[in-house]
Every structure is written in C-alpha cells, then in structure tokens.
Amino acid sequence: MRRWLERVWYQGAPGGFLLVPFGWLFGAVAAARRALYRRGCFASAHPGRPVIVIGNLTVGGSGKTPLTAWLATALAAHGLKVGIVSRGHGGRATGPLEVAATSDPAEVGDEPLLLARRAAARVVIGRDRLAAARRLAPAVDLILADDGLQHYRLRRDLEIVVIDGRRRYGNGRLLPAGPLREPVARAQQAALRVVNGGAPASGEHPMRLAVGSVVALADGGRRPLADYAGRRVHAVAGIGDPARFFATLRAAGVVPVEHPLPDHARLAPRDLAFGDGLPVLMTEKDAVKCQAFPAAGLHYLEVEAEFAASDANAILERVLRLVGRT
C-alpha cells in the first residue's frame, strides 16, 4: 500500500483520483484544528525559552534531523546552551525522557539517539513536546523542535520548513491523496525555508548533505566512500526516502544492492545477514539501532548538512536575534 501511495504522490500512478475526497476531508479537519488552536479553544503554551520548530509539510524524511544537528552545533559555537525536543518516533517511551549517547534506540527512537550523539545539545523526547520543552527549559538558552510543525500545543517563536528538493511537494495534494500534511501555502508562513538538494525556489536556502567517512560498526574504523567505488555492497536504508541514500552511493561509483525499509524500521542481525560476504552500508540513522550487534562487515555512511556561507549566516542571524546575540 505504501509503495502504491508513493507512486500516486510522486509519479502520477493510476487510481489516485479515488483518494481525492479523503484529501478534502483531511484538509478540512486540519484547517479546523489550526483554527481551534488559533482561537484558544485548544490549549497551547510556551515553555519560557525561545522555540525554533524545524519541520516539513510532507510525510517522510526531508533532511530535518541533519539540519537540526547542524543548527544546534552552530549555536553552541556561539556560546549558547541548546536543547532539542523530539517525538521519539520508533521508540516505546512516552517521555519526557532525556536521551544519552548510550540510550536504547528501542526506548528513545533512532533520530533522538543520533542527535544525542552528534549534536552539541541536550535531547529530550516526549509525545507531548510541550512537556519535553518544559523539562529542558531551566537548563538551556533555546529549544529546537526536531519535527513538530503541526504540534500546535507547543508555541513557537520561529519556524523553519525543510523541503525535499528532489520530490518537493509531490502532486500537491493532502493526505492520503498526496504527501502533504498541510497545504503548500503553509510553507510561506515560516520564517525560513530550507531546500535539501535540487534547485531552490525564490526565498529558499539551499542545503546539501555532504558525505563523510564510512565507519565500521565493529571497531569504529573509518574509510573514504571512494574506497568502495566500483564495488557491490548491500545498501540498507530505513529512512523517509531510501532512494536518496542509494543515489548518493551510485554518485560515488558504488554499486548498491538496494534494501529499502520503512522509516524507523527496527533491525535485527538476521535482517543484515545476506550470506554473500559483500560489505553492508547503511545510514547512520539505521546504524544506531545496530549497536547491540556490531558484526564485522557492517558500516554506516556519515552525512552532514552543509550550506554556502551566505545562507548559513542568514539562518544563524535570524535565530540568534531571538536570544539577543546579534
């Protein structure tokens, strides 16, 4: 079903017209919900520290987590104490719960654990992001919400919308007829729009995911991705858009045997035992779920958000104004 839906959303597969009335219904409910929050009929509150929400309009990954890690680290370099709140997708904990580098991914989720390891920030998960933000507030100068654009219970001071530059907004329709959680026009209400890959539209800040080293799970050994050029590898990707990971490998001359998985999919040793001796390359988001079985032959590819200096400065300047650092 999910694969058919994605073909409808992004490739115009037949049968999508049957879903259009459901998209109208979804849009009506979403609009009513926004209006009820705006009028105060649904309770919302502010945690007492500046809140920056980093989210997207579409289902699936767009690059929010790498952007959150980049922004947290850049703000920390300016002397700020940064906190991150996350829903904790893929984990069983309801929160609020602080995430450590040694936390169990089955408990806290893969993306929060990745952020706890890579970002210069404290990370708290919670299905109620307001409660998670309140837990962080006494110890930080500002709070980044990784995802949560539609979590209106948490009031925010600034929104950053992240756009998948390859797939954009698909067919432009609302769920389930299209990939949108809110209408495309909603992006114009955000203070900043960041496009991950592809060609930026007017007013968008282009971001790319820069490739780093290939890291062995067993011993942390590092090699350049170029070492795998011309070689076949098993490529495992449990992210919102696995095709992006596979395309990255092909662009480096690697020949991936593709294993796309659902976003936040849990992994067990049997899922990675292909029995042919080929190296296994996965995303770092998948690798954090394999810390309990770091067998030889398992590797992950590091990626980091990267901006041109002018765009990086524009984003940082806008955020730093919230805390009086400009």
FISE-622705 format. One record per residue: x, y, z of N, C-alpha, C in turn. Coordinates in steps of 0.02 Angstrom, whole numbers, plus 50000, padded with zeros to 5 digits. Example, Ala and Ser with C-alpha at 12.3 -4.5 7.8 and 13.67 -1.06 7.14 Angstrom:
2
[rec [50660 49716 50390] [50615 49775 50390] [50660 49835 50390]];
[rec [50642 49888 50354] [50684 49947 50357] [50645 50002 50394]];
***
This chain:
326
[rec [50041 49940 50000] [50000 50000 50000] [50043 50063 50000]];
[rec [50095 50065 50044] [50137 50125 50048] [50172 50138 49982]];
[rec [50196 50085 49949] [50231 50096 49885] [50183 50122 49832]];
[rec [50122 50096 49831] [50073 50121 49783] [50057 50194 49796]];
[rec [50049 50212 49861] [50035 50281 49878] [50091 50327 49855]];
[rec [50153 50307 49865] [50209 50349 49845] [50211 50356 49769]];
[rec [50191 50304 49732] [50188 50311 49659] [50133 50360 49639]];
[rec [50077 50358 49675] [50024 50407 49663] [50048 50477 49678]];
[rec [50081 50486 49734] [50102 50552 49757] [50154 50584 49712]];
[rec [50203 50543 49691] [50262 50571 49658] [50269 50552 49584]];
[rec [50231 50502 49561] [50239 50480 49492] [50173 50480 49453]];
[rec [50120 50500 49484] [50056 50503 49449] [50027 50435 49432]];
[rec [50039 50385 49474] [50012 50318 49461] [49936 50320 49458]];
[rec [49906 50275 49418] [49833 50275 49411] [49798 50256 49476]];
[rec [49737 50280 49483] [49695 50263 49541] [49695 50316 49594]];
[rec [49739 50366 49589] [49744 50416 49641] [49682 50459 49649]];
[rec [49643 50466 49594] [49583 50508 49598] [49533 50482 49650]];
[rec [49537 50416 49665] [49492 50387 49715] [49504 50415 49784]];
[rec [49564 50441 49795] [49583 50465 49862] [49569 50540 49871]];
[rec [49553 50575 49817] [49545 50647 49821] [49493 50669 49872]];
[rec [49434 50638 49875] [49385 50659 49927] [49412 50651 49998]];
[rec [49453 50600 50009] [49481 50591 50076] [49532 50647 50091]];
[rec [49567 50670 50039] [49612 50727 50047] [49574 50790 50066]];
[rec [49515 50801 50035] [49474 50859 50054] [49453 50854 50127]];
[rec [49434 50794 50149] [49414 50785 50218] [49473 50798 50266]];
[rec [49530 50772 50248] [49590 50782 50289] [49605 50857 50294]];
[rec [49601 50892 50238] [49614 50964 50238] [49565 51002 50281]];
[rec [49501 50982 50279] [49451 51016 50320] [49465 51006 50395]];
[rec [49483 50945 50413] [49498 50931 50484] [49560 50969 50506]];
[rec [49612 50969 50463] [49675 51004 50481] [49663 51078 50488]];
[rec [49624 51107 50444] [49609 51179 50447] [49569 51195 50510]];
[rec [49521 51153 50526] [49481 51165 50587] [49525 51160 50649]];
[rec [49571 51113 50649] [49615 51105 50707] [49659 51167 50716]];
[rec [49688 51192 50661] [49729 51252 50665] [49689 51311 50691]];
[rec [49627 51317 50667] [49585 51373 50688] [49568 51368 50762]];
[rec [49556 51308 50787] [49539 51300 50858] [49599 51318 50902]];
[rec [49660 51301 50880] [49719 51322 50918] [49727 51398 50915]];
[rec [49715 51426 50856] [49724 51498 50847] [49675 51537 50891]];
[rec [49615 51511 50900] [49564 51546 50940] [49567 51529 51014]];
[rec [49613 51484 51033] [49620 51467 51103] [49572 51414 51127]];
[rec [49535 51383 51082] [49490 51328 51102] [49529 51266 51123]];
[rec [49586 51255 51091] [49633 51202 51112] [49690 51236 51148]];
[rec [49710 51208 51204] [49761 51239 51245] [49830 51232 51214]];
[rec [49869 51286 51216] [49939 51285 51196] [49977 51329 51245]];
[rec [50042 51320 51247] [50082 51359 51295] [50154 51363 51271]];
[rec [50190 51409 51301] [50260 51421 51285] [50302 51398 51344]];
[rec [50360 51366 51331] [50400 51339 51387] [50443 51391 51422]];
[rec [50446 51452 51396] [50486 51503 51429] [50555 51513 51402]];
[rec [50573 51477 51351] [50635 51488 51314] [50617 51492 51240]];
[rec [50657 51529 51200] [50641 51533 51128] [50636 51463 51097]];
[rec [50586 51453 51056] [50573 51388 51024] [50577 51396 50949]];
[rec [50619 51356 50918] [50626 51353 50845] [50603 51285 50822]];
[rec [50550 51283 50782] [50525 51219 50756] [50554 51207 50688]];
[rec [50583 51147 50679] [50610 51127 50614] [50567 51070 50588]];
[rec [50527 51083 50538] [50479 51033 50515] [50470 51034 50440]];
[rec [50423 50994 50417] [50407 50992 50346] [50333 50982 50336]];
[rec [50311 50991 50275] [50240 50983 50259] [50223 50914 50235]];
[rec [50272 50875 50215] [50259 50810 50184] [50273 50753 50232]];
[rec [50243 50696 50216] [50258 50634 50251] [50328 50611 50230]];
[rec [50366 50584 50277] [50432 50557 50259] [50487 50606 50272]];
[rec [50548 50584 50261] [50606 50624 50277] [50620 50678 50225]];
[rec [50647 50734 50250] [50666 50788 50204] [50735 50816 50222]];
[rec [50764 50793 50278] [50828 50819 50300] [50824 50859 50364]];
[rec [50768 50851 50401] [50759 50890 50463] [50812 50874 50515]];
[rec [50827 50810 50525] [50874 50792 50578] [50944 50816 50564]];
[rec [50972 50808 50503] [51039 50838 50491] [51039 50913 50500]];
[rec [50985 50947 50480] [50982 51019 50490] [50981 51036 50564]];
[rec [50943 50998 50603] [50939 51010 50675] [51008 51002 50707]];
[rec [51044 50949 50687] [51111 50938 50715] [51158 50994 50696]];
[rec [51154 51017 50633] [51198 51072 50610] [51183 51136 50649]];
[rec [51119 51152 50656] [51100 51214 50689] [51118 51212 50763]];
[rec [51106 51156 50796] [51124 51150 50866] [51198 51160 50877]];
[rec [51238 51130 50835] [51311 51136 50842] [51335 51207 50827]];
[rec [51305 51238 50776] [51324 51307 50759] [51305 51355 50815]];
[rec [51248 51345 50846] [51226 51389 50901] [51270 51378 50963]];
[rec [51288 51316 50975] [51333 51302 51031] [51400 51336 51022]];
[rec [51422 51341 50960] [51486 51376 50946] [51481 51451 50962]];
[rec [51420 51477 50966] [51409 51546 50986] [51399 51552 51062]];
[rec [51412 51499 51098] [51408 51501 51171] [51340 51489 51200]];
[rec [51293 51463 51159] [51225 51451 51184] [51217 51380 51208]];
[rec [51177 51372 51259] [51157 51305 51283] [51093 51286 51245]];
[rec [51099 51234 51205] [51044 51215 51160] [51010 51152 51185]];
[rec [50944 51152 51182] [50905 51092 51195] [50867 51072 51133]];
[rec [50855 51007 51126] [50817 50980 51069] [50760 50937 51097]];
[rec [50700 50948 51071] [50644 50904 51087] [50624 50866 51025]];
[rec [50603 50804 51035] [50585 50760 50980] [50528 50715 51002]];
[rec [50487 50695 50956] [50432 50648 50970] [50458 50580 50991]];
[rec [50517 50560 50965] [50544 50494 50981] [50512 50439 50940]];
[rec [50500 50452 50876] [50470 50402 50832] [50513 50338 50831]];
[rec [50479 50282 50834] [50513 50218 50833] [50532 50193 50901]];
[rec [50525 50234 50953] [50539 50212 51021] [50475 50202 51061]];
[rec [50480 50162 51114] [50420 50147 51153] [50408 50195 51211]];
[rec [50458 50235 51229] [50450 50281 51285] [50402 50337 51266]];
[rec [50360 50358 51314] [50314 50413 51302] [50342 50479 51325]];
[rec [50391 50477 51371] [50426 50537 51394] [50385 50578 51443]];
[rec [50411 50637 51461] [50475 50664 51441] [50534 50624 51469]];
[rec [50584 50613 51427] [50641 50572 51446] [50703 50600 51412]];
[rec [50756 50613 51451] [50818 50637 51421] [50856 50580 51388]];
[rec [50884 50594 51331] [50918 50544 51290] [50994 50552 51300]];
[rec [51027 50496 51314] [51100 50495 51319] [51129 50459 51259]];
[rec [51194 50467 51249] [51227 50433 51193] [51223 50358 51199]];
[rec [51211 50333 51259] [51207 50261 51271] [51136 50235 51278]];
[rec [51086 50277 51264] [51017 50257 51270] [50999 50200 51222]];
[rec [50947 50164 51239] [50922 50109 51197] [50879 50138 51142]];
[rec [50896 50128 51078] [50855 50156 51024] [50784 50130 51024]];
[rec [50773 50069 51049] [50705 50043 51053] [50664 50080 51104]];
[rec [50698 50114 51150] [50664 50153 51202] [50652 50225 51178]];
[rec [50704 50256 51149] [50701 50328 51136] [50692 50346 51062]];
[rec [50700 50297 51017] [50695 50312 50946] [50763 50324 50915]];
[rec [50767 50315 50849] [50832 50319 50815] [50856 50391 50805]];
[rec [50812 50436 50784] [50834 50505 50771] [50855 50541 50834]];
[rec [50818 50536 50890] [50842 50568 50952] [50910 50542 50974]];
[rec [50921 50476 50967] [50985 50448 50987] [51041 50474 50941]];
[rec [51027 50479 50878] [51076 50507 50831] [51092 50579 50850]];
[rec [51042 50618 50867] [51054 50688 50887] [51093 50692 50952]];
[rec [51078 50648 50999] [51115 50648 51062] [51189 50633 51052]];
[rec [51204 50596 51000] [51274 50578 50986] [51309 50630 50943]];
[rec [51272 50664 50900] [51305 50707 50851] [51298 50782 50865]];
[rec [51243 50802 50897] [51230 50874 50907] [51257 50897 50974]];
[rec [51278 50960 50976] [51302 50990 51038] [51242 51016 51077]];
[rec [51202 50970 51104] [51139 50990 51135] [51115 50934 51182]];
[rec [51072 50954 51229] [51035 50905 51268] [50972 50887 51231]];
[rec [50953 50824 51233] [50896 50799 51194] [50845 50767 51242]];
[rec [50783 50788 51236] [50729 50759 51275] [50673 50738 51227]];
[rec [50648 50677 51235] [50593 50653 51194] [50528 50657 51233]];
[rec [50473 50660 51196] [50408 50658 51228] [50353 50663 51177]];
[rec [50302 50623 51184] [50245 50629 51139] [50212 50698 51148]];
[rec [50215 50724 51209] [50194 50792 51222] [50256 50836 51219]];
[rec [50266 50869 51162] [50328 50908 51154] [50330 50968 51200]];
[rec [50273 50994 51221] [50272 51048 51269] [50301 51025 51335]];
[rec [50281 50967 51359] [50308 50940 51421] [50383 50928 51415]];
[rec [50405 50903 51357] [50477 50892 51346] [50514 50958 51347]];
[rec [50486 51010 51315] [50518 51075 51314] [50522 51106 51383]];
[rec [50470 51097 51423] [50470 51123 51491] [50523 51089 51533]];
[rec [50536 51026 51521] [50588 50992 51558] [50657 51021 51541]];
[rec [50666 51039 51478] [50731 51066 51456] [50741 51139 51477]];
[rec [50687 51177 51479] [50691 51250 51484] [50738 51277 51538]];
[rec [50737 51250 51599] [50780 51279 51651] [50855 51273 51636]];
[rec [50874 51227 51593] [50945 51213 51582] [50973 51239 51516]];
[rec [50931 51270 51474] [50954 51289 51407] [50935 51362 51392]];
[rec [50966 51388 51339] [50951 51456 51316] [50897 51458 51263]];
[rec [50892 51405 51224] [50840 51400 51173] [50828 51327 51157]];
[rec [50771 51314 51124] [50749 51246 51111] [50735 51237 51037]];
[rec [50763 51183 51008] [50747 51164 50940] [50699 51104 50942]];
[rec [50646 51108 50905] [50599 51052 50899] [50612 51017 50833]];
[rec [50639 50956 50837] [50651 50916 50777] [50585 50886 50755]];
[rec [50556 50911 50702] [50489 50896 50680] [50439 50932 50726]];
[rec [50376 50923 50716] [50328 50956 50760] [50298 51019 50731]];
[rec [50303 51029 50665] [50273 51088 50635] [50198 51090 50648]];
[rec [50166 51032 50650] [50094 51027 50661] [50076 51016 50735]];
[rec [50126 51017 50779] [50113 51007 50851] [50100 51075 50883]];
[rec [50040 51101 50872] [50025 51171 50891] [50017 51181 50966]];
[rec [50015 51128 51003] [50013 51135 51076] [50076 51170 51102]];
[rec [50133 51161 51067] [50195 51195 51084] [50199 51260 51044]];
[rec [50194 51316 51079] [50201 51380 51045] [50274 51390 51024]];
[rec [50283 51424 50968] [50349 51432 50941] [50362 51505 50923]];
[rec [50427 51522 50922] [50447 51590 50904] [50470 51595 50832]];
[rec [50489 51539 50803] [50514 51539 50734] [50505 51470 50705]];
[rec [50486 51467 50641] [50479 51403 50607] [50526 51399 50547]];
[rec [50557 51341 50540] [50598 51326 50481] [50566 51266 50446]];
[rec [50545 51277 50384] [50517 51222 50344] [50571 51193 50300]];
[rec [50578 51127 50301] [50628 51092 50261] [50592 51058 50203]];
[rec [50618 51067 50143] [50586 51042 50082] [50634 50993 50048]];
[rec [50607 50936 50028] [50645 50887 49989] [50652 50915 49919]];
[rec [50713 50934 49900] [50724 50965 49835] [50712 50919 49777]];
[rec [50716 50854 49788] [50705 50806 49733] [50631 50794 49721]];
[rec [50593 50786 49775] [50522 50768 49768] [50475 50827 49780]];
[rec [50502 50882 49810] [50463 50941 49825] [50398 50921 49862]];
[rec [50340 50942 49835] [50276 50928 49868] [50236 50875 49831]];
[rec [50270 50836 49788] [50236 50784 49751] [50181 50813 49708]];
[rec [50121 50782 49712] [50065 50805 49671] [50029 50864 49702]];
[rec [50053 50888 49760] [50023 50947 49791] [49959 50936 49827]];
[rec [49940 50872 49838] [49877 50857 49871] [49888 50837 49943]];
[rec [49835 50842 49983] [49837 50823 50053] [49826 50748 50062]];
[rec [49851 50723 50118] [49843 50653 50134] [49769 50631 50131]];
[rec [49756 50570 50108] [49802 50521 50080] [49810 50527 50004]];
[rec [49777 50578 49974] [49782 50586 49902] [49850 50610 49880]];
[rec [49887 50642 49925] [49954 50666 49913] [49995 50662 49977]];
[rec [50057 50686 49975] [50101 50678 50034] [50096 50734 50085]];
[rec [50051 50783 50074] [50051 50842 50116] [50010 50835 50179]];
[rec [50039 50859 50235] [50003 50863 50298] [49964 50929 50303]];
[rec [49989 50980 50269] [49956 51045 50266] [49965 51072 50195]];
[rec [49924 51121 50175] [49930 51148 50107] [49999 51179 50094]];
[rec [50019 51180 50030] [50084 51207 50011] [50092 51279 50035]];
[rec [50037 51318 50036] [50040 51388 50057] [50065 51395 50129]];
[rec [50058 51343 50168] [50080 51346 50238] [50155 51360 50243]];
[rec [50194 51338 50194] [50266 51349 50196] [50284 51423 50196]];
[rec [50242 51464 50164] [50255 51535 50160] [50249 51570 50228]];
[rec [50217 51537 50275] [50209 51566 50342] [50271 51557 50385]];
[rec [50316 51513 50364] [50377 51500 50403] [50427 51556 50393]];
[rec [50466 51570 50444] [50517 51622 50439] [50572 51603 50390]];
[rec [50589 51539 50387] [50643 51515 50344] [50621 51452 50308]];
[rec [50643 51447 50245] [50630 51386 50206] [50697 51360 50181]];
[rec [50710 51297 50196] [50773 51265 50177] [50757 51208 50129]];
[rec [50791 51206 50071] [50779 51153 50023] [50840 51107 50021]];
[rec [50827 51043 50032] [50880 50992 50035] [50889 50961 49966]];
[rec [50942 50984 49931] [50955 50959 49864] [50910 50993 49813]];
[rec [50921 50978 49750] [50880 51006 49697] [50893 51080 49687]];
[rec [50850 51112 49649] [50857 51183 49634] [50812 51223 49680]];
[rec [50840 51271 49717] [50798 51310 49763] [50752 51358 49726]];
[rec [50692 51367 49753] [50648 51419 49728] [50664 51485 49763]];
[rec [50631 51537 49742] [50643 51603 49771] [50630 51601 49847]];
[rec [50677 51629 49884] [50669 51633 49957] [50691 51571 49994]];
[rec [50715 51519 49960] [50736 51458 49993] [50812 51456 50001]];
[rec [50835 51429 50057] [50906 51422 50069] [50927 51351 50051]];
[rec [50971 51343 50001] [50991 51276 49980] [51037 51243 50031]];
[rec [51023 51181 50045] [51063 51139 50090] [51082 51075 50052]];
[rec [51141 51050 50064] [51160 50984 50037] [51183 50940 50094]];
[rec [51177 50875 50084] [51203 50828 50133] [51272 50806 50110]];
[rec [51323 50831 50143] [51392 50816 50124] [51411 50748 50151]];
[rec [51442 50708 50108] [51462 50640 50126] [51526 50642 50167]];
[rec [51526 50604 50221] [51586 50597 50263] [51617 50529 50254]];
[rec [51641 50501 50307] [51675 50436 50305] [51626 50378 50309]];
[rec [51649 50320 50288] [51615 50257 50301] [51645 50229 50365]];
[rec [51603 50216 50414] [51625 50196 50481] [51605 50124 50495]];
[rec [51652 50084 50518] [51638 50014 50536] [51606 50011 50604]];
[rec [51551 49974 50609] [51517 49968 50674] [51559 49929 50724]];
[rec [51598 49882 50700] [51635 49837 50746] [51689 49873 50784]];
[rec [51727 49917 50751] [51784 49948 50785] [51791 50023 50774]];
[rec [51743 50053 50739] [51746 50125 50727] [51795 50145 50674]];
[rec [51825 50097 50638] [51872 50114 50585] [51839 50155 50530]];
[rec [51877 50201 50502] [51849 50248 50453] [51885 50242 50386]];
[rec [51845 50245 50333] [51872 50243 50265] [51833 50292 50222]];
[rec [51864 50320 50171] [51826 50363 50125] [51778 50321 50082]];
[rec [51722 50350 50065] [51674 50315 50023] [51705 50295 49956]];
[rec [51754 50334 49933] [51786 50320 49869] [51819 50251 49869]];
[rec [51835 50223 49927] [51865 50156 49930] [51817 50102 49905]];
[rec [51752 50118 49902] [51702 50069 49881] [51681 50079 49809]];
[rec [51711 50126 49775] [51693 50139 49705] [51705 50076 49663]];
[rec [51657 50059 49622] [51662 50000 49578] [51645 49935 49613]];
[rec [51628 49937 49677] [51613 49876 49715] [51538 49870 49728]];
[rec [51514 49809 49730] [51445 49796 49750] [51441 49795 49826]];
[rec [51389 49825 49853] [51378 49825 49925] [51304 49816 49937]];
[rec [51287 49789 49995] [51217 49789 50016] [51203 49857 50048]];
[rec [51155 49893 50021] [51138 49959 50045] [51071 49956 50082]];
[rec [51072 49971 50146] [51014 49966 50189] [50993 50037 50210]];
[rec [50929 50053 50200] [50905 50120 50217] [50834 50118 50243]];
[rec [50827 50130 50308] [50761 50135 50340] [50747 50208 50355]];
[rec [50742 50249 50303] [50731 50321 50310] [50671 50341 50268]];
[rec [50653 50404 50271] [50593 50426 50235] [50599 50419 50160]];
[rec [50659 50428 50133] [50669 50423 50061] [50732 50382 50048]];
[rec [50727 50315 50050] [50786 50273 50040] [50821 50285 49973]];
[rec [50783 50306 49922] [50813 50317 49856] [50867 50370 49859]];
[rec [50861 50417 49905] [50912 50469 49911] [50979 50438 49933]];
[rec [50977 50391 49980] [51038 50358 50003] [51069 50317 49947]];
[rec [51028 50280 49911] [51054 50239 49856] [51084 50282 49801]];
[rec [51053 50339 49788] [51080 50384 49737] [51147 50413 49758]];
[rec [51155 50427 49823] [51219 50451 49849] [51274 50401 49837]];
[rec [51259 50337 49848] [51309 50285 49837] [51326 50279 49763]];
[rec [51276 50280 49720] [51289 50274 49648] [51329 50333 49623]];
[rec [51316 50393 49650] [51354 50452 49628] [51427 50446 49645]];
[rec [51444 50406 49696] [51514 50394 49715] [51544 50334 49679]];
[rec [51506 50304 49633] [51532 50247 49595] [51520 50180 49628]];
[rec [51484 50180 49684] [51469 50118 49719] [51410 50084 49684]];
[rec [51407 50017 49685] [51353 49979 49653] [51310 49950 49709]];
[rec [51254 49984 49726] [51214 49961 49783] [51164 49906 49765]];
[rec [51163 49854 49807] [51108 49806 49806] [51058 49834 49856]];
[rec [51003 49860 49831] [50959 49903 49871] [50914 49863 49917]];
[rec [50911 49886 49980] [50867 49857 50031] [50829 49914 50064]];
[rec [50777 49942 50031] [50738 49995 50062] [50693 49967 50118]];
[rec [50690 50003 50173] [50650 49983 50230] [50603 50040 50249]];
[rec [50549 50025 50286] [50507 50080 50310] [50546 50126 50357]];
[rec [50525 50189 50358] [50557 50237 50403] [50553 50213 50475]];
[rec [50608 50218 50511] [50614 50197 50582] [50608 50121 50591]];
[rec [50617 50082 50538] [50612 50010 50544] [50663 49983 50594]];
[rec [50641 49937 50635] [50687 49904 50682] [50728 49851 50645]];
[rec [50790 49842 50667] [50835 49795 50634] [50858 49742 50683]];
[rec [50865 49682 50657] [50893 49625 50695] [50950 49596 50654]];
[rec [50995 49557 50685] [51051 49529 50648] [51030 49492 50584]];
[rec [50974 49457 50587] [50953 49419 50528] [50935 49464 50469]];
[rec [50917 49527 50484] [50899 49573 50430] [50960 49595 50390]];
[rec [51020 49586 50419] [51081 49609 50388] [51128 49551 50369]];
[rec [51104 49490 50377] [51144 49431 50361] [51126 49407 50291]];
[rec [51162 49434 50241] [51145 49419 50172] [51183 49358 50145]];
[rec [51234 49335 50181] [51266 49272 50166] [51311 49269 50106]];
[rec [51331 49327 50080] [51374 49325 50021] [51440 49362 50030]];
[rec [51453 49387 50090] [51518 49418 50104] [51525 49490 50080]];
[rec [51474 49517 50047] [51479 49587 50025] [51474 49634 50085]];
[rec [51508 49691 50082] [51500 49740 50136] [51428 49765 50140]];
[rec [51408 49783 50200] [51342 49812 50211] [51351 49885 50230]];
[rec [51322 49930 50191] [51323 50002 50205] [51253 50024 50222]];
[rec [51246 50060 50276] [51181 50085 50297] [51186 50158 50315]];
[rec [51129 50189 50328] [51129 50258 50351] [51149 50259 50425]];
[rec [51172 50316 50448] [51190 50322 50519] [51128 50315 50563]];
[rec [51071 50336 50538] [51008 50329 50574] [50992 50255 50586]];
[rec [51007 50213 50537] [50997 50141 50545] [51051 50111 50590]];
[rec [51111 50137 50586] [51167 50109 50624] [51157 50115 50699]];
[rec [51124 50168 50723] [51115 50175 50795] [51070 50119 50823]];
[rec [51032 50086 50779] [50990 50031 50802] [51027 49964 50801]];
[rec [51090 49965 50780] [51130 49903 50775] [51186 49901 50826]];
[rec [51184 49946 50876] [51239 49950 50923] [51246 49886 50965]];
[rec [51192 49847 50971] [51195 49786 51011] [51225 49728 50973]];
[rec [51233 49735 50907] [51262 49679 50867] [51308 49707 50813]];
[rec [51363 49739 50833] [51408 49771 50784] [51453 49720 50749]];
[rec [51424 49678 50708] [51462 49625 50675] [51509 49653 50623]];
[rec [51561 49616 50609] [51607 49635 50555] [51569 49638 50489]];
[rec [51588 49684 50447] [51556 49692 50382] [51500 49742 50381]];
[rec [51479 49767 50441] [51427 49817 50444] [51459 49887 50449]];
[rec [51435 49933 50408] [51462 50000 50406] [51406 50050 50397]];
[rec [51419 50112 50416] [51372 50166 50401] [51408 50225 50370]];
[rec [51368 50264 50333] [51395 50322 50298] [51376 50385 50336]];
[rec [51425 50424 50355] [51412 50488 50388] [51390 50540 50336]];
[rec [51341 50581 50353] [51323 50639 50312] [51311 50698 50359]];
[rec [51324 50757 50334] [51313 50817 50373] [51281 50871 50329]];
[rec [51238 50910 50359] [51208 50967 50324] [51263 51018 50309]];
[rec [51259 51046 50249] [51310 51095 50228] [51275 51151 50189]];
[rec [51297 51214 50203] [51269 51272 50171] [51325 51315 50142]];
[rec [51308 51355 50092] [51352 51409 50072] [51356 51458 50130]];
[rec [51412 51494 50135] [51423 51539 50192] [51366 51590 50198]];
[rec [51343 51617 50143] [51291 51669 50146] [51226 51641 50175]];
[rec [51208 51580 50156] [51146 51550 50181] [51154 51531 50255]];
[rec [51212 51504 50272] [51224 51486 50343] [51219 51548 50386]];
[rec [51248 51603 50364] [51246 51664 50403] [51176 51691 50409]];
[rec [51137 51687 50355] [51068 51713 50357] [51026 51673 50407]];
[rec [51033 51607 50407] [50995 51565 50453] [51016 51579 50525]];
[rec [51081 51580 50537] [51104 51591 50606] [51085 51661 50631]];
[rec [51090 51711 50589] [51073 51779 50610] [51000 51783 50631]];
[rec [50956 51750 50592] [50885 51752 50609] [50872 51718 50677]];
[rec [50905 51662 50689] [50895 51627 50752] [50926 51664 50811]];
[rec [50986 51691 50801] [51021 51725 50855] [50985 51787 50878]];
[rec [50944 51817 50835] [50905 51876 50855] [50857 51859 50911]];
[rec [50834 51796 50913] [50786 51776 50965] [50815 51779 51034]];
[rec [50880 51770 51039] [50913 51768 51105] [50958 51828 51115]];
[rec [50950 51879 51073] [50987 51940 51081] [51061 51935 51072]];
[rec [51082 51890 51027] [51154 51881 51014] [51177 51915 50951]];
[rec [51134 51957 50920] [51155 51995 50861] [51143 52069 50873]];
***
